[in-house]
Amino acid sequence: MLKVAVLDDYQNVFCQIINTDNYKSKYDFTIFNEPFQNELEAIESLKKFEVLFIMRERTKITKSLISNLPKLKYIMTSGTRNKAIDLDATKEKKILVCGTEINSNPAAEVTWALILGLLRNLKQEVDNMFQGYWQTTIGYELKGKRLGVIGLGKIGTQVARIGQAFGMEVSAWSENLNLTDANKLNVLPMSKEDLIKTSDILSIHVVLADKYKNLIRKKELQLMKKTAFIINTSRGEIINEKDLIDALENDDIAGAGLDVYNQEPLPQDHKLRFLPNAFLLPHLGYVTVENYSKFYFQMIENLDSCMNNKPIREIK
């Protein structure tokens, strides 16, 4: 029987989605609901396991971690890529890594939750209702505003279409922007600088790569309108966190809606948690019943296929 560690099941839902009794003759599942405090704790906790089920970019699967898990044979991750896995190290140790399909629409939906939450001051007004108060703020309308989309891929395209449905003007930029796709969507291609200068809402949807790390720094934030909002549901490192905090503290921009951070979970004493013009979510982008069901069932399918020496959805 294979020992399987299910990591970072924050909501303790693995056993609600998967009936582990159906697999008890093959797999012995152990659930970890809390993130490890450090790599030493991870090594000590995982050294007896042959399989890891992981949520992408939560626990870092480093070369040193892999080298200290002598029994590890398989890693099953949510999604088709996971930058937290050292794939060179897994190849060296002949550890099979397989991924799953993932729905892109939840991230686009959370993007609009952040946008609407910011523009209509929902956090403050919801708090007011629970404290017995009534209206204390005035919001903004979306119609007629400019939405600037950085990255017009699957998620960026969905965000752009929803913006158009709200009556917004939509512009886009990325280093590899497909002009044909932009024209078909009736999205105006712009330079990075012009997009940042003219957008009322700037929403980030590029895949994290070296060229996009610290894409938005002090210089870019100072180009934004003082009335503009920035949204990030992609990866925390795309915006320089210190520069963003400075811009929010100095009211250089109107606000930020964030679902991703440099360090996750976000520390309890992190400065972002105390800024009134920051609307924060705990990386809910892909966290849906539909996605989690797909992840966990396909992880088991992947493991079954490996046991039959016919691996599927392999990540190389």
C-alpha positions as CSV (number, residue, x, y, z in Angstrom):
1,M,0.0,0.0,0.0
2,L,1.4,3.4,-1.0
3,K,1.6,6.1,1.6
4,V,0.2,9.3,0.1
5,A,0.6,12.8,1.7
6,V,-2.1,15.3,0.8
7,L,-0.5,18.7,1.4
8,D,-2.0,22.1,2.2
9,D,-5.6,21.0,2.3
10,Y,-6.4,24.3,4.1
11,Q,-10.2,23.7,4.1
12,N,-10.0,20.0,5.0
13,V,-12.0,19.0,2.0
14,F,-10.0,16.2,0.4
15,C,-12.0,13.6,2.4
16,Q,-15.3,15.3,1.5
17,I,-14.5,15.1,-2.2
18,I,-12.8,11.7,-2.2
19,N,-14.2,8.7,-0.5
20,T,-10.9,7.3,0.7
21,D,-12.6,4.0,1.6
22,N,-12.8,3.3,-2.1
23,Y,-8.9,3.3,-2.2
24,K,-8.0,1.8,1.1
25,S,-6.6,-1.4,-0.5
26,K,-4.1,0.7,-2.6
27,Y,-3.4,4.0,-0.9
28,D,-3.0,5.2,2.7
29,F,-3.8,8.9,2.7
30,T,-2.5,11.3,5.3
31,I,-4.0,14.9,5.2
32,F,-1.9,18.0,6.1
33,N,-4.2,21.0,6.7
34,E,-1.5,23.5,7.8
35,P,1.5,24.8,5.9
36,F,4.9,23.6,7.2
37,Q,6.7,26.3,9.2
38,N,10.0,25.5,7.4
39,E,11.7,22.9,5.2
40,L,13.0,21.0,8.2
41,E,9.5,20.4,9.4
42,A,8.5,19.4,5.9
43,I,11.3,16.8,5.7
44,E,10.5,15.4,9.1
45,S,6.8,15.1,8.3
46,L,7.1,13.7,4.8
47,K,10.1,11.3,4.9
48,K,7.9,8.2,5.1
49,F,5.8,9.0,2.1
50,E,6.1,7.7,-1.5
51,V,3.5,10.1,-3.0
52,L,2.8,13.8,-2.6
53,F,-0.5,15.4,-3.6
54,I,0.2,19.1,-3.7
55,M,-1.6,22.4,-4.5
56,R,0.5,24.4,-6.9
57,E,2.8,27.0,-5.4
58,R,1.9,26.3,-1.8
59,T,4.6,24.0,-0.4
60,K,7.9,24.5,-2.2
61,I,9.2,21.2,-3.5
62,T,12.9,22.1,-3.6
63,K,16.0,20.1,-4.5
64,S,17.0,19.8,-0.8
65,L,13.5,18.7,0.2
66,I,13.5,16.1,-2.6
67,S,16.9,14.8,-1.7
68,N,15.8,14.3,1.9
69,L,12.7,12.2,1.0
70,P,14.2,8.8,0.1
71,K,10.9,7.0,-0.4
72,L,9.4,9.6,-2.7
73,K,8.4,8.2,-6.1
74,Y,5.5,10.4,-7.4
75,I,4.3,14.0,-7.2
76,M,0.8,14.9,-8.3
77,T,0.1,18.6,-8.5
78,S,-2.9,20.7,-9.3
79,G,-2.6,22.4,-12.7
80,T,-0.4,21.7,-15.6
81,R,2.6,23.7,-14.3
82,N,4.0,24.4,-10.9
83,K,7.0,26.6,-10.4
84,A,7.3,25.5,-6.8
85,I,8.6,22.1,-8.0
86,D,12.3,21.7,-8.9
87,L,11.8,19.6,-12.0
88,D,15.5,19.1,-12.6
89,A,15.7,17.5,-9.1
90,T,12.7,15.2,-9.7
91,K,14.3,14.1,-13.0
92,E,17.6,13.4,-11.3
93,K,15.8,11.3,-8.7
94,K,13.5,9.7,-11.3
95,I,10.4,10.9,-9.5
96,L,7.3,11.1,-11.8
97,V,5.4,14.4,-11.7
98,C,1.9,14.6,-13.1
99,G,-0.6,17.5,-13.3
100,T,-4.3,18.1,-13.7
101,E,-6.6,20.2,-15.7
102,I,-7.7,23.5,-14.2
103,N,-10.7,25.8,-14.9
104,S,-9.6,29.4,-15.8
105,N,-12.9,31.1,-15.2
106,P,-12.8,31.1,-11.4
107,A,-9.7,33.5,-11.5
108,A,-11.6,35.8,-13.9
109,E,-14.6,35.8,-11.6
110,V,-12.5,36.6,-8.5
111,T,-10.9,39.5,-10.5
112,W,-14.3,41.0,-10.8
113,A,-15.2,40.4,-7.2
114,L,-12.1,42.5,-6.3
115,I,-12.9,45.2,-8.8
116,L,-16.5,45.6,-7.7
117,G,-15.5,45.3,-4.0
118,L,-13.0,48.2,-4.4
119,L,-15.2,50.5,-6.5
120,R,-18.2,50.1,-4.3
121,N,-16.4,50.0,-1.0
122,L,-17.9,46.6,-0.2
123,K,-15.6,45.7,2.7
124,Q,-16.3,48.9,4.6
125,E,-20.0,48.8,3.9
126,V,-20.4,45.1,4.8
127,D,-18.6,45.9,8.1
128,N,-21.0,48.8,8.6
129,M,-24.0,46.6,8.3
130,F,-22.7,44.1,10.9
131,Q,-21.9,47.0,13.3
132,G,-25.4,48.6,12.9
133,Y,-24.4,51.5,10.7
134,W,-25.7,52.6,7.3
135,Q,-24.1,54.2,4.2
136,T,-20.8,55.9,4.8
137,T,-19.1,55.9,1.4
138,I,-19.8,56.8,-2.2
139,G,-18.7,54.3,-5.0
140,Y,-17.8,54.6,-8.6
141,E,-19.5,53.3,-11.8
142,L,-17.7,51.0,-14.2
143,K,-19.5,52.2,-17.4
144,G,-17.3,54.5,-19.4
145,K,-14.1,53.7,-17.4
146,R,-11.0,52.3,-19.0
147,L,-9.9,48.8,-18.1
148,G,-6.3,48.0,-18.8
149,V,-5.5,44.3,-19.1
150,I,-1.9,43.2,-18.7
151,G,-1.9,39.8,-20.4
152,L,-4.6,38.8,-22.9
153,G,-4.5,35.0,-22.4
154,K,-7.4,32.8,-21.3
155,I,-8.1,34.7,-18.0
156,G,-7.3,38.2,-19.4
157,T,-9.7,37.6,-22.3
158,Q,-12.5,36.6,-20.0
159,V,-11.8,39.7,-17.8
160,A,-11.8,41.9,-20.9
161,R,-15.2,40.5,-22.2
162,I,-16.8,41.1,-18.8
163,G,-15.4,44.7,-18.8
164,Q,-17.0,45.3,-22.1
165,A,-20.3,43.9,-20.8
166,F,-20.2,46.6,-18.1
167,G,-19.7,49.2,-20.9
168,M,-16.0,49.8,-20.2
169,E,-13.3,50.7,-22.8
170,V,-10.8,47.8,-22.7
171,S,-7.1,48.1,-23.6
172,A,-4.3,45.5,-23.3
173,W,-0.6,45.1,-23.3
174,S,1.9,42.2,-22.9
175,E,5.3,41.5,-24.4
176,N,3.8,38.9,-26.7
177,L,0.3,40.4,-27.2
178,N,-1.5,38.8,-30.2
179,L,-2.8,41.8,-32.2
180,T,-5.2,39.6,-34.2
181,D,-6.8,38.3,-31.0
182,A,-7.0,41.8,-29.6
183,N,-8.7,43.1,-32.7
184,K,-11.2,40.3,-32.7
185,L,-12.0,41.1,-29.1
186,N,-12.3,44.8,-29.9
187,V,-9.6,45.4,-27.4
188,L,-7.2,48.4,-28.1
189,P,-3.5,47.4,-28.0
190,M,-1.3,49.9,-26.2
191,S,2.2,50.3,-25.0
192,K,2.9,49.4,-21.4
193,E,3.4,53.0,-20.4
194,D,0.3,54.3,-22.1
195,L,-1.8,51.5,-20.7
196,I,-0.7,52.3,-17.2
197,K,-1.1,56.1,-17.6
198,T,-4.6,55.9,-19.0
199,S,-6.3,53.0,-17.2
200,D,-8.9,53.5,-14.4
201,I,-8.5,49.9,-13.5
202,L,-5.3,48.0,-14.2
203,S,-5.6,44.2,-14.0
204,I,-2.7,41.7,-14.2
205,H,-3.1,38.4,-16.0
206,V,0.4,37.3,-17.1
207,V,2.1,34.1,-16.2
208,L,4.9,34.7,-13.7
209,A,8.3,34.5,-15.5
210,D,11.6,36.4,-15.0
211,K,10.6,39.1,-17.5
212,Y,7.4,39.8,-15.4
213,K,8.9,39.8,-11.9
214,N,8.7,43.3,-10.5
215,L,6.8,44.4,-13.7
216,I,5.0,47.0,-11.6
217,R,7.4,49.1,-9.4
218,K,7.5,52.6,-8.1
219,K,8.0,54.1,-11.5
220,E,4.9,52.4,-12.9
221,L,2.8,53.1,-9.9
222,Q,3.7,56.8,-10.2
223,L,2.5,56.8,-13.8
224,M,-1.0,55.6,-12.7
225,K,-3.8,58.1,-12.1
226,K,-4.4,58.9,-8.5
227,T,-8.0,57.8,-9.0
228,A,-6.9,54.4,-10.5
229,F,-7.0,50.9,-9.0
230,I,-4.7,48.0,-9.5
231,I,-5.8,44.3,-9.4
232,N,-3.6,41.3,-9.1
233,T,-4.9,37.7,-9.3
234,S,-1.9,36.4,-11.1
235,R,1.2,36.1,-8.9
236,G,2.4,38.4,-6.1
237,E,6.0,38.9,-7.4
238,I,4.7,40.7,-10.5
239,I,4.1,43.8,-8.4
240,N,6.9,45.0,-6.2
241,E,5.2,44.7,-2.8
242,K,7.2,47.4,-0.9
243,D,6.5,49.9,-3.7
244,L,2.8,49.0,-3.7
245,I,2.6,49.5,0.0
246,D,4.3,52.9,-0.3
247,A,1.9,53.9,-3.0
248,L,-1.1,52.9,-1.0
249,E,0.1,54.6,2.2
250,N,0.8,57.8,0.3
251,D,-2.5,57.7,-1.7
252,D,-0.6,57.7,-5.0
253,I,-3.3,55.4,-6.3
254,A,-6.9,54.9,-5.1
255,G,-6.5,51.3,-4.1
256,A,-5.4,47.7,-4.8
257,G,-7.3,44.5,-5.0
258,L,-5.1,41.5,-4.3
259,D,-5.6,37.7,-4.3
260,V,-1.9,36.8,-4.5
261,Y,1.2,37.7,-2.4
262,N,5.0,37.3,-2.2
263,Q,4.5,35.1,0.9
264,E,1.5,32.8,1.3
265,P,-0.3,32.5,3.6
266,L,0.1,36.2,4.2
267,P,1.7,36.8,7.7
268,Q,-0.8,38.1,10.3
269,D,1.2,41.2,10.9
270,H,1.8,42.1,7.2
271,K,1.4,45.8,6.4
272,L,-1.1,45.1,3.6
273,R,-3.6,43.8,6.1
274,F,-3.8,47.3,7.8
275,L,-4.2,49.5,4.7
276,P,-7.8,50.8,4.3
277,N,-7.4,51.1,0.5
278,A,-6.3,47.5,0.0
279,F,-9.0,44.9,-0.6
280,L,-7.5,41.5,0.1
281,L,-8.5,37.9,-0.5
282,P,-6.6,34.8,0.6
283,H,-5.7,33.4,-2.9
284,L,-9.2,32.3,-3.8
285,G,-8.6,32.4,-7.5
286,Y,-8.9,28.7,-8.3
287,V,-10.5,27.6,-5.0
288,T,-13.8,26.3,-6.1
289,V,-15.7,23.0,-5.6
290,E,-15.5,22.3,-9.4
291,N,-11.7,22.9,-9.5
292,Y,-10.9,21.0,-6.3
293,S,-13.0,18.0,-7.5
294,K,-11.1,18.0,-10.8
295,F,-7.8,18.3,-9.0
296,Y,-8.2,15.5,-6.6
297,F,-10.0,13.0,-8.9
298,Q,-7.4,13.5,-11.6
299,M,-4.5,13.2,-9.1
300,I,-5.9,9.7,-8.2
301,E,-6.3,8.9,-11.9
302,N,-2.7,10.0,-12.5
303,L,-1.5,7.8,-9.6
304,D,-3.5,4.8,-10.9
305,S,-1.9,5.3,-14.3
306,C,1.6,5.4,-12.8
307,M,0.8,2.2,-10.9
308,N,-0.1,0.6,-14.3
309,N,3.2,1.9,-15.9
310,K,1.2,4.2,-18.2
311,P,1.5,7.7,-16.7
312,I,-0.8,10.4,-17.9
313,R,-0.6,14.2,-17.7
314,E,3.1,13.9,-17.0
315,I,5.0,17.2,-16.4
316,K,8.5,17.1,-17.7
